[in-house]
Amino acid sequence: MDRQLGRDAIRDLLARYEPASYDPEDPGRRAAVLMLLYERDGGIHILFQKRTETVQDHKGQVSLPGGSRDPEDESLVATALRETFEEIGVQPVDIEVFGQLDELRTSTNYRITPFVGWLNRYPYEWRFSDEEVAYLLEVPLSYLRNPGTFVPDRRTINGQTYAFPSYQFGEDLIWGATARMVANFLDICTAFEAGP
């Protein structure tokens, strides 16, 4: 019998996953993002946002909803949920958080903790911040898992050339920290296919 990668399987995979993290004393600015999954047209989708050219950081980039931790946030999960509501209008009560991906650092000195959550109903009435979000991208998980969408993002840092993951979706390129989070999540999904 074929195994299907669905909501329950993803929840189980993330419950067993042990995300990598940085030293608690790491001085990076703490931030959290949410990879929001949902069922649409018979398949799982991930919601991304195209940032405006007027935001302070990461202008015009494709990102996941999220941002810096506020002193009032009880936890980094609370940060991710608050920012998701502020940026795209999704109420925390409509999200089930499944787990966490690997922490990562950005060149802008952010230490980001990514969470994965499930949107409990779709279609949803997106209400995004015009100041921060230019538009939304609803990307099928099956599309990202297709090797043909993977585009190596070659960059030279201190004289050394590196190939980072990136993904082409229409006219938009998912690259940088967001693409690294996607690659981490896709690796976890691959573990499902490998079996117990």
URDASUL-V734476 format. One record per run of one state. SS is the DSSP state (helix for helix, strand for strand, loop for the rest). FROM is the first residue (numbers start at 0). TO is the last residue. If there is no record, write none. Layout:
ss=(SS & SS)
from=(FROM & FROM)
to=(TO & TO)
//
This chain:
ss=(loop & helix & loop & strand & loop & strand & loop & strand & loop & strand & loop & helix & loop & helix & strand & loop & strand & loop & strand & loop & strand & helix & loop & helix & strand & loop & strand & loop & strand & loop & strand & loop & strand & loop & helix & loop)
from=(0 & 6 & 16 & 28 & 40 & 42 & 51 & 61 & 63 & 64 & 68 & 75 & 88 & 91 & 94 & 100 & 103 & 105 & 109 & 119 & 132 & 140 & 145 & 146 & 149 & 150 & 152 & 157 & 159 & 164 & 166 & 169 & 171 & 174 & 175 & 194)
to=(5 & 15 & 27 & 39 & 41 & 50 & 60 & 62 & 63 & 67 & 74 & 87 & 90 & 93 & 99 & 102 & 104 & 108 & 118 & 131 & 139 & 144 & 145 & 148 & 149 & 151 & 156 & 158 & 163 & 165 & 168 & 170 & 173 & 174 & 193 & 195)
//
